């Protein structure tokens, strides 16, 4: 076995790199074809999820394999090799097995113990089988990984150490409130109808939302998901809508979960701002601190306080009233003003940022937004959370897509709370790990040892088969020679002699072949196959032909240990 894995994950790379390196379905297919076309690899598959991209291959040269697989990942991910290399990790042979088994058990997940990874491993295996890039080793490895993951979940309480990414994300949106209490009676929009979006919809129904709207580019899949939700027995109302209706639905829902395969943004900051602004009651006409309108009825020049430029204030107010968002007035900001360190001076409800706002507050809000943006660049998520936590949330957004579906800039919109893959990674880093994690680690260690022993034993099997084939050929030759020398033997006598010779040969070979399999299953036992070939002068072509026959039938139905 020369198993090699080269990859990157949320543990080795920032979300921004993972986002850029994500692989489309076509890219995965091309990556696997190119991997097999490369000299070092004989079989391969790729495990690509929202927080990891890993290329598994059976290689005959370690260093050449690492170089080739790294180059291919860079080519097909669109991230330059020089930029990607610092974030890549490499595991080889038993360490590669240990890594995949840990991944299958949820030990390497963003949320420890989550079970969704098992479905993603199954998909990776299915892709390799469909493209005929998965041979004996990849099939054995991934099927065993599925069994190990299921064993970990059934024999331990690893599920208590974490939960699905969807549930964890909803907990982050709820902020110290039980998810069931937070979700009760809310209306939700689910964008996408794939496996993660379906899980999100089912979770929302289970925790008690009143209504779910499903939007997807393929109408049939959205309608099917809506039907399943209605039939789930949770009492949730569900309906499917086309993607063109998303903007309208945003104005009517409280929660949005998005997980699509789109390569660009599905929801921009403007989309979200327009949604939370829609239907807001306008505040009274802006007044100066002295009680004077910004512009009097006679059309006189605006009167302002605190020495603010009247023209700037007028342009800010006009831009806000015309466009419904302060961002368009950003070019008019020319004044400095004292800013509260704790947050926006406009107020916690966020509505005053849109229309009819006091001139001082408009300018202060602009300065605060600029400062908030600079702070977000230094600490993009933690600063956003602290600000959102103190303000009422009009719209809660959960972005589970990679690359992201929702513009990260929405966290600066008052009344909006965004939780995405990056913020989930930060939150889960401090999550307590259950005691059952140690038990799962023990299971992984046991299974890695057993898998290695089985693979090493299987490695010598072609040599043992070739040895027995040679012995059978010798028996046949000697029986034919006996027929020529003693032609008077009848059929019963000839059969008895033939059987006796075969028993002698079998008894002579039994102990050595059993023992060599035992020795070969131990670490460092690979050399016993070579010793056997040398001792009995076995034809290398015969051994190779047996190996090719085994590889041609990786899904041997006679093996009861294989996963369905």
N, C-alpha and C positions, 0 to 999 in steps of 0.2 A: 504494500500500500504506500503510495506517495501522494497523499491528499494535501492539497494546498488551498488556503483561503486567503484572499486579499480583499480588504473592504474598508469601509468607514461607517461610523455610526454616531449617534448623539453623544456617545462617551468620548469620541476622538475628534469630532469636528463641530464647529459652530453650526447653528441652524442655517445661517446664510449660505454656507458651503453645501450642506446637505440639500438645501432647496435648489441650488443651481445644478447640483450633480444628479438630481432625480432622473430616472430613466422612464421613458414612455414605453408602451407595449412593443412598438416597432424597434426601438433601440435595444430592448432586451433580446429580441430575436436576432438582430444583427450582431449583437455582442457575443451571443453563444455560437453562432456560425463562425465568426471570426476567431473565437477562442479555439475551436476545434481545427480550424485551418492553420493555426499557429503550431509550430513544431513541438513545443514541450508538452502540450495537452492532448490527452486521448479521450477524455469525457469531461463534461462540465454542466453546471446549471447556475442560475443567479437568483439570489434572495434579495428582493428589493421591496422595502416597506417605507412608511412615512419617515422613519428615523434610522434606516440602515440600508446600505447597498453592499452586498457581498458576493463575490464571484468564487465559486467552488470548482476545483478542477483536479483531475488525476494527472500528475505530471511526471516525466521521467528525469527532469533536471530541476533542482531546487532554484538555483540562482537565475537560470534562464526563465524558469516559470514565473518567478516573482517579477522580473523585468517585463516579461510579455504581458502578464495579467494586469500589472499596473498601467502599462501603456494603453492597453485596450480599454480599461475603465476610464482613463482620461479621454480617450478619443470619443467614446460613445456617450460620456456624460457631458461633454462640452466644456469641462474645466481643464485647463492646461495641466500637464503632468507636473511641471515645476511647482505650481500652486497646490495641486492635489496631494503630492507626496507627503508633506508633513502631517497630514491627517490620516494616512493609510496605516492599517495594522496588518500583520502577516502571522498566520498560524500554520503549522506544518504537522502532518501525521497525527499523533495522539493529541497534540494541543489543538489541532483543527477540529478533531472529533469532540473534545471537551468543550470547545467554544460553541459548536452547533447544539450540543445537548443542553448547555446552559441557556442558550437562546430559546430552545424549545420549551424549557421549563419556566420561562419568564424571568430568569435571574438577571438577564442582560437587558430587560425591557425598561423603558422610561418609567413605567409603573410596574414595580416588581410583582410578579405573579399573574399578570394579565394573560388570558388564554387565547387572545386573538392571533397571536403569533403562530399557533399550530395550524390555523387555516392558511396562513401565508406560506408556511413551510410546505404544506401540501400543494399549494399552487405552484411553488417553485419546482417541486418534483414533477408535477403534471406537465409543466412547460418543458422540462428536460426530456421527459418521455415522449411528448408530442413531437418535439423537434429531433428526436433520436440522438440527443447529445448526452443523455444520461445512460451510462453503462452499468456494469455490475457494482462498482464501488459506490457511485452516486445513489443508485437505487437502494443498496443496502444501508448506506449512511442515513439517508433522509427518512426511509421507512422506520429505521431504528430510532431516529430522533423523535418521530411522531409517537412511537411507543413509550419512549422515555418521558416525553412531556405529559402524556396521558397518565402514566404511572405516578409522576410527581403530583399531579392534581388529585388523583384518587387516593393516594396513600398518605398525603400530608395535608396540612392546612395552608398551603402556599396561597390559596385564593384569598385568605384573610390578610395576607401581607400586601395585597394591592387589589385593584379592580380594573375593569376595562378602561381604556383611555377615555371613552365617552363618559362613563360615570365619574371618573376623576375630574374631567373637564367641567362637568356640571357642578361638582362640589366646589370647584374654584369659582364658578359664576355665583353660586349661592352665598359664599362668604360667611362662614360661621352659622349658617342657618341650615337645618336638615333639608336635603334635596327635595324630599316629598312635600314638605311644608312650603318651600320656595316655589316649586313647580305647580302646585295645585291651582287649577283654574286658568293657567296661562295658555296663550296661543303660541304655537311654534311653527317655524318655517324650516324645513329640511331641504337643502340644496344638494342634489345628487341622489342616485338610487342604487349605488354600488353596495358592496358588502359593508363598508364602514358607515355609510349613510343609512343603510337599512338597520344596522345595529343601533345607531343613534336614534332613529325613529322608534324602534322597539323600546329602547331605554326610556325615552321621553314618555311614551304611552304608559310604561310600567310605573314611572314615578308620579304620574297623575296629571299631566297636562290635559287640558280640555279639548284642544283642537290641534291637529297637525296638517300643515299644507306641504305637499311634496312637489318640488320643481325639478325637472330633469330635461336634458336635451332630447332624450328618447321618451316620447309621451307614454308608450306602452309600459315601460318599466316603472314610470312614476305611478301610473294607474294601478299596476299590479301591486306595488308596495302599499298604496293607499287601501286597496281591497284587503290586503293581509292585515293591516292595522285595524281596520273596522271589524274584521272577523276574529281578532285576537282575544276578545272577551274583556278587554280593559275598560271599555266604555268610551274610548276616545273617538272623536269625530275626525275623519281624515278625507282629504280631497287632493287630487292631482291638478297641477296647473302648468302651463308652458313656461319656459324660462323667460319669455317676454313679459310675464306678469310679476316677476320677482320684485321690481321696483314698487308696484302697487301693494303687494303683500307686505313689504317691509313696513308700510305705514300702519298695518293692522295687527302685527304680531309683537310679542314681547321677547321671544327667544329665537335666535337663528343658529342652526348648526349647518356648516358647509363642509363637504368633502367630495370634491370632484376631481377629475383627471385633467382639468384645464391647465394649459401652460401659462396663461395670464390670469390677471385678477378677475374674479367673478363679481365682487363688490368693491367699488372704489370708495374713497372717503367722501366724495361728493354724493354718491348714492345714499350712503348712511346718513349724512348730514341732512339731505333733503327729506329723508324718511322721518327723522326725529323732529324736524322743523315743521312738517306738514300738520296743519290743523292747530298750531299753537296760537293762542289768543294774543293779539298785539297788545303791548304795554301802552300806557298813556303816552302822549307826545312828549318828547324829551324836554326836560326843564333844566335850566341852569340852577346853581345853588341859590341864586337870588330870586328864583321863581319866574324868570323870563324864558320864553320859548327860544329854541335855537334859531328860529327864523320867525319874525313877527308877521302879523297878518298883512302889513303894508309892504312886505317884501324887503324890509330893511336888512342890512348885513347882519349875520348872526352875532349874538352876544354870548360870550363865554366867560368862564371864571378861570382862575389859577393861571392866567397868562397864556392860555392855549390859543394857537392860531385858529381863527374862526373859519378860514377856508378849509383847513385840514379836517376840522370837526364836521363841516358840512359835507365834505366828500366822503368821509367815513360813514356818516349816517345815510347818505344817499346810496352808497354802494351796498350797505347792509340791507336797506329797504328794497333795492332793485333786485339784488341777486340772492338774497336770503342767506348769505354766509359772509363772514368777516374776511375770509381768505382773499376775496377779490379786492379788498381795500388795503391789502398789505403794502402795496407800493406807496400808499399815501402816508404811511407812518414816518413821521419826521421828528417826533418830539419824544424826549425822555421824560419819565415820570416815576415817582416812587412806586415800588411794587411790593406788595405783601409777600413775604417769603413762603407763606404756607399754601398759597393757591391763587386762583383767579379772582380779581376784585369784582367781577361781574355778579357773582352770587352762585350758590350751589345748584339752583335749578337749571341753569344753562340757557334759559329762554331769552334772557336779556341780551345775549350775544348776537341776536339775530336782527331785531328791529327795535326802534324807539328807545334806544338806550341813552343814558346820560353820557355826554361827551367825554367827561373824564374817564368814565368806566370803559367806554369804547377803546380809548387810547391805552389805558392800563391793561385791558384784556389783550390788545395786540402785543404789548411788551411782554406780558406774562406768557402768551402763546409762544413767542420767540424764545424766551428763556426756557420754557418747558420743552421745546424742541431740542435745544442744546443739551438740556439735562437728560432728555430721552436718549440722545446719542451716546451719552456717557453711561447711563443706566436705563436702558430702554424699557425694561419691564417693571422694575421695582418702583420707580418713580411714578409710572402710570398707575400701578395698583393703589398706591397710597392716595393719589388724587381721586381715583374713581370711588374708593371705598367711602369717602366722606360725602359723596353726592348721590342723590337718588338716581337709580338706573332706569332709564326709559327703554333701552334696547340692549339685551345681553347677546353677545356674539361668541360662538365657539367655532374656531377654524381648525379642522383636523387634517387639512390637505397639505401635501408637500409636492410641488411648491405651493405656497399659501394661496388661498382663494380670496382672502379679505385683506385689504390694504391696512398695513400696520399703523398708518397714520390716524385711523379712526379712534385710537385710544386718547387722542387729544380733543375729541368732541365731547362736550359736557353731556351727561346723561347716557353715555355709551360705555359699556364694559366689554373689553375684548380679551378672550383667552385663546391663545394659539399654541402651537407645538413648542415654541421657545419658552413661553411662560409656564407651560406644563413641565418642561424639563427643569426649570428653576424650582418649581414647587415640589416636584417629586424628589429632588436632591436631598431635601430635609425630611422626607417622610420616614417614619420609623419602620424598621424591618421586623417582621414577625420571627419568632423563634423557629418556626417551621422552615425557614430558609436554610438553616444548618442541615436539617434532615434532607432537603432537596439536594444540597451540595454533596451529601453522602451518596445519594442515589446516583447522581451524575458520575461521581468517581467510580462507583461500582460498574455502571453501565459502560463507561469508557474502557475500563479494564477488560470487561467481557467482550466488547466489540473488537478491541485490538486483538485479543486472543483468537476470536473467531476468524478475523481476517487473516491473521498469520497462519492459522491452521488451514484456511481455505487456499492460501497461497501455495502450500505444498501438495494439495490434492491433485493437481495435474501431473505432478511427478510420480505420486503413488499410483495413479491410474495408468500412467505410461509404463511403470514397472510391472504392474499386474498384466498389462497387455503383452509386454515382452515375455513374461512367464507363460502366459497362455499360448503364445506363438511357439515357444520352445516345446511345450507339452504336445502341441499338435504335430510338430516336426518329428518328435521322437516316436509318437504313436504311428505315424505314417512309415517311419523307418522300421518299426517293429512288424508292421503288416508285410513289408517286403521281405523281412528275414524269416517270419513265421506265418506263412500264408494259410496254414491249415486251421488257424483259430476261428471258431464260430463267432457269431454275433454276440452271444452272451459273454464269452470269454474276452473278446475284444473290448466290450463295454466295461467289464470289471477291471481290466488292466488300465484302461484310460482313466477311469474314476480313481484308481489307486494312485496313479502318477499325479493327478490333479490334487488329491488330498495331501500328498507329500509336499508338493510345491506350496500349497496354501498354508500349511502348517509352518513351513520354513519362513514364509514371508509375513505371517500374521504378527508375530511379536515385533519385528523391526518396523513394520509400517505403522502399527499402533503407537509404538514408542516415538517414532519420528514425528508423528502428528502432535503428540503431547509436548515434545521438545520445541517444535516449531511454533506452538501457541504462546510460548514464553517470550518475554522481551529478548531481543537479540537472536531469536530462533530462525531468522530468515536464511541463515547459512546452511541449515540442514537439508534443504531442498537441493542446493548445489552439491553438497556432499553425496547425497543419494544418487544424483545424476552421474557424478564422477565414479562412484564405487561400482555402479552397475553398467556404466558406459551406455547410458540411455541416449537415444537419438533426440537432439534438441528440437527437431522438427515435429516429432511425435508429441513431445510435451507442449509445444506451442499450439499444435492443432487441438489438443484437449482444452487448453486455455481459451482458444477462440470459440470453441463450441460452448463453453460455459458463458462467455461474454455475450454470445449471440442470443442467449435465453436468460436475461436477467430477471425476468418475472416468473420464475419457475413455480408453477402452481403446486408442485409436490412439497414445497417447503411450508410447513404449517406455521412457522414463526413469522411469516410475512404479513404485513399490514394490508388490509383491503383498501 
